[in-house]
Amino acid sequence: MPSSVRPLVIVPTYDEAENITAVTERVLGVVPEAHLLVVDDGSPDGTADIVAAIAAGDDRVHLMRRSGKLGLGTAYVAGFRWGIERGYDLLVEMDADGSHPASALPDLVRAVADAPAAARVDLAIGSRWVTGGSVVDWPRSREILSRGGNWYARWMLRLDVHDITAGFRVYRADAISQMDLDTIDSKGYCFQVDMTLRVHDAGGRIVERPIEFRDRVLGTSKMSRAIVLEAMARVTQWGLQRRFGRRRR
């Protein structure tokens, strides 16, 4: 990766006090040239205070405090804006719970940063469902839900992406800066589908790299039935609009 490339790893948090220190150390350990922005939604467990203490001793770590639980999608959009305003070249999405392996981050970053101009990559996805990818410690029901949801999204949206709901990904910042971020109102899995679709529809190139995804060990999952239902409804809506030649918004 060229030394001039500046990656920003964006990590949304809500009650991740048990995980955030380890995640921060792992990220900066494998990509020391990266900066890390934690977007905290008013965690009552003191997550933001932990990050503030880390940031006081490491100028690569930054904290954005928000006043309430505003959702994953808005956290990433706020992080994207923050990174673009400060001139970062790559914008990385990563969970705070340790499920995304930091060891895979250098490969994802290189997939975008080192791509030749003739084969420019705008989005690299850490994928559970390509050859070499896997999940660990997931109940069978959750694996079926994820595989089925991704298959349905691929079929409805006619996208050749195996893990369209994946939340471990690296974007070129200039691909994000060309989007109308004000029109993004998706949450959870649906946000990831929405962003993938926007990159694809803008003519961007998307690649997937295999990762081993581990279920969180500490803390509580933020997954909910409402998030799953939103994703299914939006994917169906967008898929029908695309099939009938209409704009999705």
N, C-alpha and C positions, 0 to 999 in steps of 0.2 A: 504494500500500500504506500503511495507517495506520502512523504513526510508532511506535505502541505495540506493533506486532507484532514478535516476536523470533524470527527463524529460526535454527536450528542445522543446519549442514551437517556430516553425519557421513561421514567418509572412512576406510574400512578400508585398512590397508596391510600388505604383506609384501614386502620388498625393492623399495621404490619410491623409493630415494634419488635416482635420476635425474629423477624427475618431481614429487616432492611440493612443492618450493619453487615451481615454476611454477604448479601447480594452486592452491596456497594464494593466491598473488598474484592469479591470475585471478578466483577466487571473491570475494575481498574487494575486488577492484577494481570488480566489477559490482554487488555487493550489499554495500556497506560497513557496513550496519547488522547484517549477519549475523555469527554466531560460527561457528567451524570446530573440530570435534573430530576429531582423528586417533586411530583405534583401531589400534594397532600390535601385531602378533602376534610380537613378538620378532625383528624383521628383523635378520639377521646383517650386512646391508650398512650399518647405521647410520641407517636412516630415522628412527627415534625420536629420535636425538640431533640430527638436523637440525631436526625439528619442535620439540624442546625449546629450541633456540637461537632459532627464530623466535618461539616463545611468550614467551620472556624479554623480547622487545622489543615485543610486541603482545598486549594482554590479550584480544583477540578469538579468539586461537588457543589451543587446549587439547590436551593429550595424555593418552591412556589407554594405558599399557603393559600388555601381557598376556604371560604367560610362555611361550607356545608358539603354534604354528600351529593355532588353534582353529576356523577357518572363517569364511566371510563371514556366514552367518546369525547366528552367536553374536556376531560383532562388531557387527552392526547392532542386535541386541537389547540388548547392553550399552550401545550409544550411545543407543538409545531411552530406556532407564531413566535414564541420566545426564541426558539432556535434560529428561525429564518431572520428575525430582526438582528441577531448577533452574528450572522454570517457563517453558521455551521454548514458543512457540505453534505453530511449524512445525518439522517434523523432515524433513530432506532427506537422501536417499541419493545418493551420487555416487562414481564410481570415481576412483582415484588416478592412473590411467595417462594422463590427458589425452584419453581417448576421448569423454567427455561435454563438450559445448561450454559453457563457463561463460557465454558470451554468451546462452544460452537460459535461464539460471537466473532472471533477473528475470521473464520471462513465466510460467514455471512457478510462481514464488512468488505473483505477482499472481493467477493462476488460482484459487488457494486463498484467499489473504488478502482479495482484493477481491470475492469472490462474495457476492451479497446473501443475507440469511438465508433467503429463500424458495427460493433455488437453491444452498444450501450445497454446497461441494465438499470432500470429505474426502481425495481423492487426485488429484493431477495427475501424469501420466506423460509423460516426454519420449520420444516414440514415433518409431521408425525406419520404421514400416510404415503410417502414415496419410498422406493426401495432403500432400505437401510435405516429408515425411521422407525420409531417404536414408542410405546407408552409403558410406564412402569407403575405398578400399584394402583391401577384404575380398576374399579368394579366393571364387570362385563357389560352392565347396563349402560354405563357412561361411554364405553368404547363404541357400543352399537349406536348410541345417540349421535356421537361425533362423526363416525364413519357415514351413517345414514344421512345426517345433515349436510355433510360435505358432498356426498353423491347427489343429493337433491339440488343443492346450489349449483353444482357443475352442470347438471342436466337442464335446469331451468334457465340458467344464465348463459349457457353454451360457452363456458370458460374452461380452458385446459389447465386448471389449477387443482391439485389434489387436496390441499389443506387450506381452503379459502377462508376458514374461520381462525386460522392460526394467529396468535398474538405476539410471536417472536419474529420480528422482521426489520429490514433495513431499507429505507427509502433514500433516493437522491433528493436533497432538499429542493433543488430547482423543479423537480416534478411536483412536489407538494405546493410550492409557491405559485404555480400556475393554476391551482384549483381555487374554486370559490369556497373557502372554508366556512363562510357564513351559512351555506346551504346544508351543512352536515348536521343532522340531528339524531343520528343513529346511536345506539348504545350496545354494549356487550358484544356478542358474536356478530351482531348485525353491523356494527361499526367496521369490523374487519372486512366483512363482505363488501360493504359500501366502498371502502378505500381501495380494495382490490379492483373492483369494477371501475372506479374512477381512473385508476392508473391504466387499465386495459383500454378503456374507451378513449383515452387521450393518446393512444398509440404507443404507450410505454411497454417495455419488455419486462416480463416477470420470470424469475427463475426460482426453483425450490432446492433447498439443501436438506438432507436428512438430519434429524435430531432425535435424541432420546428424551422424551418428556416424562418427568416424574411428578406424581401427585404431591401436593404440598404435605409437609410433615407437621409444621407448626401453624397455628392460626386457623381461621375459619374461611371456607370458600365463599366467594361473593356471587356464585352462580345461583340463579333463581328461575322459576318457571316462567316468569314474565319476560326474562331475557330470551329464553328459548322461543317463546311464542312470538315475540317481536321479530326475531330473525326469520322464522318461518313465514310470517305474514309479509314482511318486506321482500324477501326473496321471491315469493310467489307474485307479488305485485310487480316487481321489476322484471321478472321473467316474462310475464304476460305482456307487459308494455314493449319489451324488446321483440317478442314474437310477432306482435301486431304493428311493429314499426313506429311506436310512439315513444316520445321522450319520457324518461322515468320520473321527471319532476315537472 
